C-alpha cells in the first residue's frame, strides 16, 4: 500500500480495505521476484506477486521491470478503463459549454473558470476562517467544531459537516486579472494524473490547491469527500477521476452524476510524449508540466495485469503433485467491465462497512453467482481429486499366487526328498 503500518489482503483478519498511497508499487513485484515467498519479506517492505490492474500512464515504468526481468510481459485483465476530467451533471446542465475544452480554455474563459469553480474548504478552515461563530453553533453547514484531527482535515462528514466552497485570493480576477484561476481536484502525483500538463498547455485557468505535495493534490478519501460536499451543497466542481469505479457509479442517474469533459483528442504521439512517473512527482513544476505534445486527453485503454517473473518458477519447479493452479488461473482470468460494475454495485449495496467487510462480501457474492463462468479459467486437471488406486492387477495377483504355489510345492518336495535320504 505504500504505508508502513497498513496492508491490503483479501484474507486480512480485520477486513481492511486500504487504498495504496502509490498508484503502482512496482518495487513490490521486484521484491517478490527476489524473495519468491513474500512471507520472508521484512516488516514494512511491500511484496506482491501480482498487480491486477495497471493503466497505461505507468507503462514506461513497468516496461523497465520487464526489461530487468522481474516482471512478466503484461496481459489484459479484461476491463477497458477511461481516465477523464469530470464535472457534475448539474454543472453541465447549468452550462453545457463546460463539457469541452473549447468552453474552458483561453483568456476569454479565465474569469468563468475562476467564478465557476471555487476552492473546497475543510472543516477546521471553515470554522476558523469562514464561520461567524467559529462553529460554536449549528449554522446548517457545520453542526459543531471538529473534535478529531481526522475531522479537522475532512471536507465532508455525513450529519456533521456538509462542506463549503469559497472564493479565495486565487479566484479574484479583479486583483489578479492575468493569473486568477478556478479550482480542479487533482490526484496524488504517484497516480496517473497529467492535470498540470493538460491545464497549462491547453491554457485552461484551473489549478489544484490540495495539501499534498508536490502537485497540491488530494488524497483519495478527500477527493471522495469533496465530490460529496459538492453534491450536498450543489456547488460546481471539476475533478480528475476514472471508470470503472464505485464512487462514480454511486452517483449514476442523479444530478451528481460524473460527466466527462472532452480534452484535445488523444493520439499515439501524445501518449509517448507524456511525462514519466519520476517527472510527475518532481519538485519542479516545469518538469511536471512536460511538453505541449503530451497534454491531450486520456485514451480508453485495455487495463493490464502484471505478474512477478518468479511466480512461474515457483509454480513449475515443483513436482506435478505439488503444483498449484494459482499461476495459470491468474494468467487466464478476465473480468469484463460489466462484471466489475456488478461487483461495485454489490459493494455499494451492502452498506455496513464500506472499506472493510463490504468489499469482501461483494466479491464473495459475485464469485458464488458466477462460478460457472470462473470455472472456465481453472486449468485442466484441477481441482485435484483424491483417489485410491489398486497397485496390483488381477492378472498379476494370479501369477503371483501361481508362482507362490509352485515355490511352496518345490520346498515341500525338496524337504521330503531330504528327509527320505537323510541316512
For each residue, the residues with C-beta under 8 A, 3 or more apart:
1: 6 7 8 18 19 20 21 22 25 46
2: 20 21 22 25 46 190
3: 6 18 20 21
4: 44
5:
6: 1 3 16 18
7: 1 12 16 18
8: 1 12 16 17 18 20
9: 12 16
10: 360 363
11:
12: 7 8 9 15 16
13:
14: 356
15: 12 353 356 357 359 360
16: 6 7 8 9 12 355 356
17: 8 354 355 356 359
18: 1 3 6 7 8 355
19: 1 220 221
20: 1 2 3 8 23 25
21: 1 2 3 188 190
22: 1 2 25 190
23: 20 55 58 188 190 191 192
24: 51 54 58 61 62
25: 1 2 20 22 28 29 46 48 51
26: 29 30 51 58 61 62 65 71 306
27: 30 31 46
28: 25 31 32 46 47 48 51
29: 25 26 32 33 48 49 51 65 70 71 306 307 308
30: 26 27 33 34 65 68 70 308
31: 27 28 34 35 38 41 45 46 47 48
32: 28 29 35 36 38 47 48 49 308 310 311
33: 29 30 36 69 70 71 308 309 310
34: 30 31 70 310
35: 31 32 38 40 41 47 310
36: 32 33 40 310 313 314
37: 40 314
38: 31 32 35 41 47 48 49
39:
40: 35 36 37
41: 31 35 38 45 46 47
42: 45
43:
44: 4
45: 31 41 42
46: 1 2 25 27 28 31 41
47: 28 31 32 35 38 41
48: 25 28 29 31 32 38 51 308
49: 29 32 38 307 308 310 311
50: 305 306 307 308 311 330
51: 24 25 26 28 29 48 54 305 306
52: 77 305
53: 77 79 303 304 305
54: 24 51 58 59 62 74 303 304 305 306
55: 23 58 81 83 192 242 301 303 304
56: 59 192 271 299 301 304
57: 83 192 193 194 274 298
58: 23 24 26 54 55 61 62 192 277
59: 54 56 62 63
60: 63 64 276 277
61: 24 26 58 64 65 276 277
62: 24 26 54 58 59 65 66 71 74 304 306
63: 59 60 66 67
64: 60 61 67 68
65: 26 29 30 61 62 68 70 71 306
66: 62 63 69 71 72 73 74
67: 63 64
68: 30 64 65 71
69: 33 66 309
70: 29 30 33 34 65 308 309 310
71: 26 29 33 62 65 66 68 74 306 307 308 309
72: 66 306 307 308 309 311 312
73: 66
74: 54 62 66 71 304 305 306
75: 304 305 331
76: 302 303 304 305 334
77: 52 53 303 304 305 333 334 335
78: 303 333 334 335 336 339
79: 53 244 302 303 335 336 337 340
80: 300 301 302 303 337
81: 55 242 243 244 300 301 303
82: 242 243 260 298 300 301
83: 55 57 192 240 241 242 298
84: 241 242 243 260 261 297 298
85: 184 195 198 238 239 240 241 260 261 263
86: 238 239 240 241 248 258 259 260 261
87: 91 92 98 99 236 237 238 239 259 261
88: 91 92 227 230 231 236 237 251 255 256 257 258 259
89: 92 93 254 255 256 257 258 259
90: 93 94 234 255 256
91: 87 88 94 95 98 116 236 237 238 259
92: 87 88 89 95 96 98 99 259
93: 89 90 96 255
94: 90 91 236
95: 91 92 98 103 116
96: 92 93 99 103
97: 100 102 103
98: 87 91 92 95 103 104 116 238 261
99: 87 92 96 103 259 260 261 262
100: 97 103 104 261 262
101: 104 105 202 204 261 262 263 264
102: 97 105
103: 95 96 97 98 99 100 109
104: 98 100 101 109 113 202 204 206 261
105: 101 102 109 202 203 204
106: 109 110 203
107: 110 203
108:
109: 103 104 105 106 112 113 204 205
110: 106 107 113 114 173 180 181 205
111: 114 115 173 180
112: 109 115 116 182
113: 104 109 110 116 117 181 182 204 205 206
114: 110 111 117 167 170 171 172 173 180 181 182 205
115: 111 112 167 171 173 182
116: 91 95 98 112 113 182 236
117: 113 114 182 183 184 206 236 237 238
118: 165 166 167 171 182 183 235 236
119: 165 166 167 168 170 171 183 209
120: 155 163 164 165 183 185 226 229 230 237
121: 125 126 129 130 155 163 164 165 166
122: 125 126 152 153 154 155
123: 126 127 142 146 151 152 153 154 155 157 160 161
124: 127 128 146 152 153
125: 121 122 128 129 130
126: 121 122 123 129 130 131 135 141 142 161 164
127: 123 124 130 131 134 135 142 145 146
128: 124 125 131 134
129: 121 125 126
130: 121 125 126 127 164 166
131: 126 127 128 134 135 139 141 142
132: 139
133: 136 137 139
134: 127 128 131 145
135: 126 127 131 139 142 144 145 146
136: 133 144 145
137: 133
138: 142 143 144
139: 131 132 133 135 142
140: 162
141: 126 131 161 162 163 164
142: 123 126 127 131 135 138 139 145 160 161 162
143: 138 159 160 161
144: 135 136 138 147 160
145: 127 134 135 136 142
146: 123 124 127 135 151 152 154 161
147: 144 151
148: 151 152
149: 152 153
150: 153 154
151: 123 146 147 148 154 157 160 161
152: 122 123 124 146 148 149
153: 122 123 124 149 150 211 222
154: 122 123 146 150 151 157 161 222 225
155: 120 121 122 123 163 222 225 226 229
156: 161 162 163 225 226 228 229 232
157: 123 151 154 160 161 225
158: 228
159: 143
160: 123 142 143 144 151 157
161: 123 126 141 142 143 146 151 154 156 157
162: 140 141 142 156 229 232 233
163: 120 121 141 155 156 225 226 228 229 230 232 233 235
164: 120 121 126 130 141 229 233
165: 118 119 120 121 229 230 233 235 236 237
166: 118 119 121 130
167: 114 115 118 119 171 172
168: 119 171 172 209
169: 172 175 176
170: 114 119 176 180 181 183 207 209
171: 114 115 118 119 167 168 180 181 182 183
172: 114 167 168 169 175 176 180
173: 110 111 114 115 176 177 180
174: 177
175: 169 172 180
176: 169 170 172 173 179 180
177: 173 174 180
178:
179: 176
180: 110 111 114 170 171 172 173 175 176 177 205
181: 110 113 114 170 171 205 206 207
182: 112 113 114 115 116 117 118 171 205 206 238
183: 117 118 119 120 170 171 206 207 208 209 238
184: 85 117 195 199 206 207 208 238 239 240
185: 120 208 210 218 223 226 227 237 238 239 240
186: 193 195 196 208 210 215 216 217 218 240
187: 191 192 193 195 217 218 220 223 240
188: 21 23 191 193 212 215 217 218 219 220
189: 193 212 214 215 217 280 281 288
190: 2 21 22 23 277 280 281
191: 23 187 188
192: 23 55 56 57 58 83 187
193: 57 186 187 188 189 196 215 217 240 280
194: 57 197 198 274 275 280 290 294 295 298
195: 85 184 186 187 198 199 208 215 240
196: 186 193 199 200 207 215 285 288 289
197: 194 200 201 274 275 288 289 290 294 295
198: 85 194 195 201 202 204 263 295 296 297
199: 184 195 196 202 204 205 206 207
200: 196 197 203 289 295
201: 197 198 289 291 292 295
202: 101 104 105 198 199 263 264 295
203: 105 106 107 200
204: 101 104 105 109 113 198 199
205: 109 110 113 114 180 181 182 199
206: 104 113 117 181 182 183 184 199 238
207: 170 181 183 184 196 199 216
208: 183 184 185 186 195 215 216 217 218
209: 119 168 170 183 216
210: 185 186 216 217 218 222
211: 153 216 218
212: 188 189 215 216 217 218 219
213: 216 283
214: 189 281 282 283 285 288
215: 186 188 189 193 195 196 208 212 280 281 288
216: 186 207 208 209 210 211 212 213
217: 186 187 188 189 193 208 210 212
218: 185 186 187 188 208 210 211 212 222 223 226
219: 188 212 222 223
220: 19 187 188 223 224
221: 19 224 225
222: 153 154 155 210 218 219 225 226
223: 185 187 218 219 220 226 227 239 241
224: 220 221 227 228 247
225: 154 155 156 157 163 221 222 228 229
226: 120 155 156 163 185 218 222 223 229 230 237 239
227: 88 185 223 224 230 231 237 239 247 251 256
228: 156 158 163 224 225 231 232
229: 120 155 156 162 163 164 165 225 226 232 233 235
230: 88 120 163 165 226 227 233 234 235 236 237 256
231: 88 227 228 234 251 254 255 256
232: 156 162 163 228 229
233: 162 163 164 165 229 230
234: 90 230 231 255
235: 118 163 165 229 230
236: 87 88 91 94 116 117 118 165 230
237: 87 88 91 117 120 165 185 226 227 230
238: 85 86 87 91 98 117 182 183 184 185 206 261
239: 85 86 87 184 185 223 226 227
240: 83 85 86 184 185 186 187 193 195
241: 83 84 85 86 223 245 247 248 258
242: 55 81 82 83 84 245 248
243: 81 82 84 248 249 258
244: 79 81 248 249 337 340 341 344
245: 241 242 248 249 344
246: 249 250 344 347 348
247: 224 227 241 250 251
248: 86 241 242 243 244 245 251 252 258
249: 243 244 245 246 252 341 344 345 348
250: 246 247 348
251: 88 227 231 247 248 254 256 257 258
252: 248 249 257
253: 257
254: 89 231 251 257
255: 88 89 90 93 231 234
256: 88 89 90 227 230 231 251
257: 88 89 251 252 253 254
258: 86 88 89 241 243 248 251
259: 86 87 88 89 91 92 99
260: 82 84 85 86 99
261: 84 85 86 87 98 99 100 101 104 238
262: 99 100 101 297
263: 85 101 198 202 295 296 297 298
264: 101 202 295 296 297
265: 296 297
266: 270 271 296 297 298 299
267: 270 271 296
268: 271 272
269: 272 273 293
270: 266 267 273 274 293 294 295 296
271: 56 266 267 268 274 294 299
272: 268 269
273: 269 270 290 291 293 294
274: 57 194 197 270 271 290 294
275: 194 197 279 280 287 288 289 290 294
276: 60 61 279 280
277: 58 60 61 190 280 281
278: 281 282
279: 275 276 282 287 288 290
280: 189 190 193 194 215 275 276 277 288
281: 189 190 214 215 277 278 288
282: 214 278 279 287 288
283: 213 214
284: 287 288
285: 196 214 288 289
286: 289
287: 275 279 282 284 290
288: 189 196 197 214 215 275 279 280 281 282 284 285
289: 196 197 200 201 275 285 286
290: 194 197 273 274 275 279 287 294 295
291: 201 273 294 295
292: 201 295
293: 269 270 273
294: 194 197 270 271 273 274 275 290 291
295: 194 197 198 200 201 202 263 264 270 290 291 292
296: 198 263 264 265 266 267 270
297: 84 198 262 263 264 265 266
298: 57 82 83 84 194 263 266 301
299: 56 266 271
300: 80 81 82
301: 55 56 80 81 82 298
302: 76 79 80
303: 53 54 55 76 77 78 79 80 81
304: 53 54 55 56 62 74 75 76 77
305: 50 51 52 53 54 74 75 76 77 330
306: 26 29 50 51 54 62 65 71 72 74
307: 29 49 50 71 72 311 327 330 331
308: 29 30 32 33 48 49 50 70 71 72 311
309: 33 69 70 71 72 312 313
310: 32 33 34 35 36 49 70 313 314
311: 32 49 50 72 307 308 314 315 327 330
312: 72 309 315 316 327
313: 36 309 310 316 317
314: 36 37 310 311 317 318 327
315: 311 312 318 323 324 326 327 328
316: 312 313 323 327
317: 313 314
318: 314 315 322 323
319: 322 323
320: 323
321:
322: 318 319
323: 315 316 318 319 320
324: 315 327
325: 328 329 378 379 381 382 383
326: 315 329 330
327: 307 311 312 314 315 316 324 330 331
328: 315 325 331 332 379
329: 325 326 332 333 377 378 379
330: 50 305 307 311 326 327 333
331: 75 307 327 328
332: 328 329 377 379
333: 77 78 329 330 374 377
334: 76 77 78 377
335: 77 78 79 339 340
336: 78 79 339 340
337: 79 80 244 340 341
338: 341 342
339: 78 335 336 342 343 366 370
340: 79 244 335 336 337 343 344
341: 244 249 337 338 344 345
342: 338 339 345 346 366
343: 339 340 346 347 362 363 366
344: 244 245 246 249 340 341 347 348 362
345: 249 341 342 348 349
346: 342 343 349 350 361 362 365 366
347: 246 343 344 350 354 358 359 362
348: 246 249 250 344 345 351
349: 345 346 362
350: 346 347 353 357 358 361 362
351: 348 354 358
352: 357 358
353: 15 350 356 357 358
354: 17 347 351 358 359
355: 16 17 18 358 359
356: 14 15 16 17 353 359 360
357: 15 350 352 353 360 361
358: 347 350 351 352 353 354 355 361 362
359: 15 17 347 354 355 356 362 363
360: 10 15 356 357 363 364
361: 346 350 357 358 364 365
362: 343 344 346 347 349 350 358 359 365 366
363: 10 343 359 360 366 367
364: 360 361 367 368
365: 346 361 362 368 369
366: 339 342 343 346 362 363 369 370
367: 363 364 370 371 374
368: 364 365 371
369: 365 366
370: 339 366 367 373 374
371: 367 368 374 375
372: 375 376
373: 370 376
374: 333 367 370 371 377 378
375: 371 372 378
376: 372 373
377: 329 332 333 334 374
378: 325 329 374 375 382 383
379: 325 328 329 332 382
380:
381: 325 384
382: 325 378 379
383: 325 378
384: 381
385:
386:
387:
388:
389:
390: 393
391:
392: 396 397 400
393: 390 396 397
394: 397 398
395: 398 399
396: 392 393 399 400
397: 392 393 394 400 401
398: 394 395 401 402
399: 395 396 402 403
400: 392 396 397 403 404
401: 397 398 404 405
402: 398 399 405 406
403: 399 400 406 407
404: 400 401 407 408
405: 401 402 408 409
406: 402 403 409 410
407: 403 404 410 411
408: 404 405 411 412
409: 405 406 412 413
410: 406 407 413 414
411: 407 408 414 415
412: 408 409 415 416
413: 409 410 416 417
414: 410 411 417 418
415: 411 412 418 419
416: 412 413 419 420
417: 413 414 420 421
418: 414 415 421 422
419: 415 416 422
420: 416 417
421: 417 418
422: 418 419
423:
